[in-house]
Amino acid sequence: MNDRQLNVWVVDDDQSVRWVLEKALRQADMQTRSFERAEHLLDAITEEQPDVLITDVRMPGMSGIHLLDRLQGTCPELPIIVITAHSDLENAVAAYKGGAFEYLPKP
């Protein structure tokens, strides 16, 4: 049996969303690491890779969709869950085409 905690990274420009996700993931016995911007995650992922990534779509700087495109080249096996408060068909299609594991609207 593997007792290793799942390592989940969160990228969202909204501090309250990061806080809620971190709290929920830790209560589920997962390790978390959060980033305010996609660019910060790209810097960190050169040193370490999470088991799962959760990313927002709309953020200052690089969008979550662009982040998906970048990660497909460097981490094609990384499961990525895309979350957004602005759910629309265009972003959903772009997320899945970009390799998203799941696309979820924020409540």
C-alpha positions as CSV (number, residue, x, y, z in Angstrom):
1,M,0.0,0.0,0.0
2,N,1.3,3.5,-0.9
3,D,1.0,6.0,2.0
4,R,2.3,8.9,0.0
5,Q,0.1,12.0,0.0
6,L,-1.2,13.3,-3.4
7,N,0.6,16.5,-4.2
8,V,-1.9,19.0,-5.7
9,W,-0.9,22.4,-7.0
10,V,-3.4,25.3,-7.5
11,V,-3.1,28.3,-9.8
12,D,-5.6,31.0,-9.3
13,D,-5.3,34.8,-9.0
14,D,-8.1,34.9,-6.4
15,Q,-6.5,34.4,-2.9
16,S,-9.9,33.3,-1.4
17,V,-10.2,30.5,-4.0
18,R,-6.7,29.4,-3.3
19,W,-7.4,29.4,0.4
20,V,-10.6,27.3,0.1
21,L,-9.0,24.8,-2.3
22,E,-6.0,24.4,0.0
23,K,-8.1,23.9,3.0
24,A,-10.3,21.3,1.3
25,L,-7.4,19.4,-0.2
26,R,-5.5,19.4,3.2
27,Q,-8.6,18.0,4.9
28,A,-8.6,15.3,2.3
29,D,-5.0,14.5,3.4
30,M,-3.4,16.0,0.3
31,Q,-0.3,18.2,0.1
32,T,-0.9,21.5,-1.6
33,R,1.1,24.3,-3.1
34,S,-0.5,27.5,-4.5
35,F,0.5,30.1,-7.1
36,E,-1.1,33.5,-7.9
37,R,0.1,33.4,-11.5
38,A,0.8,30.8,-14.1
39,E,4.2,32.2,-14.7
40,H,5.2,31.4,-11.1
41,L,4.0,27.8,-11.5
42,L,6.1,27.4,-14.7
43,D,9.2,28.5,-12.7
44,A,8.5,26.0,-10.0
45,I,7.6,23.0,-12.3
46,T,11.1,22.9,-13.6
47,E,12.3,21.8,-10.1
48,E,9.3,19.6,-9.0
49,Q,6.1,18.3,-10.6
50,P,2.8,17.8,-8.8
51,D,0.5,14.8,-9.1
52,V,-2.4,17.0,-10.2
53,L,-2.8,20.6,-11.2
54,I,-5.9,22.8,-10.7
55,T,-5.9,26.0,-12.7
56,D,-8.2,28.9,-13.3
57,V,-8.9,30.1,-16.8
58,R,-8.9,33.9,-16.5
59,M,-5.8,35.3,-14.7
60,P,-3.6,38.3,-15.2
61,G,-0.6,37.5,-17.5
62,M,-0.8,33.9,-18.8
63,S,-4.3,32.4,-19.0
64,G,-5.0,28.9,-17.8
65,I,-5.6,27.8,-21.5
66,H,-2.2,29.1,-22.5
67,L,-0.7,27.3,-19.4
68,L,-2.3,24.1,-20.7
69,D,-0.6,24.6,-24.0
70,R,2.8,25.2,-22.4
71,L,2.5,22.2,-20.1
72,Q,1.5,19.8,-22.9
73,G,5.1,20.2,-24.2
74,T,6.8,19.6,-20.9
75,C,4.4,17.6,-18.7
76,P,2.0,15.8,-21.1
77,E,1.0,13.2,-18.5
78,L,0.1,15.7,-15.8
79,P,-3.6,15.6,-15.0
80,I,-4.9,19.2,-15.1
81,I,-8.3,20.3,-13.8
82,V,-9.5,23.6,-15.2
83,I,-11.8,25.7,-13.1
84,T,-13.5,28.9,-14.0
85,A,-16.2,31.4,-12.9
86,H,-16.7,32.3,-16.5
87,S,-17.8,29.0,-18.1
88,D,-18.5,29.0,-21.8
89,L,-18.4,26.5,-24.6
90,E,-15.3,28.1,-26.3
91,N,-13.2,27.8,-23.1
92,A,-14.4,24.3,-22.4
93,V,-13.5,23.1,-25.9
94,A,-10.1,24.9,-25.7
95,A,-9.4,23.3,-22.3
96,Y,-10.2,19.8,-23.5
97,K,-8.3,20.3,-26.7
98,G,-5.4,21.5,-24.6
99,G,-5.3,18.3,-22.6
100,A,-7.4,19.1,-19.6
101,F,-8.5,16.2,-17.5
102,E,-11.6,18.0,-16.4
103,Y,-13.3,21.4,-16.8
104,L,-15.4,22.6,-13.9
105,P,-17.4,25.8,-13.3
106,K,-16.7,27.5,-10.0
107,P,-19.9,27.8,-7.8
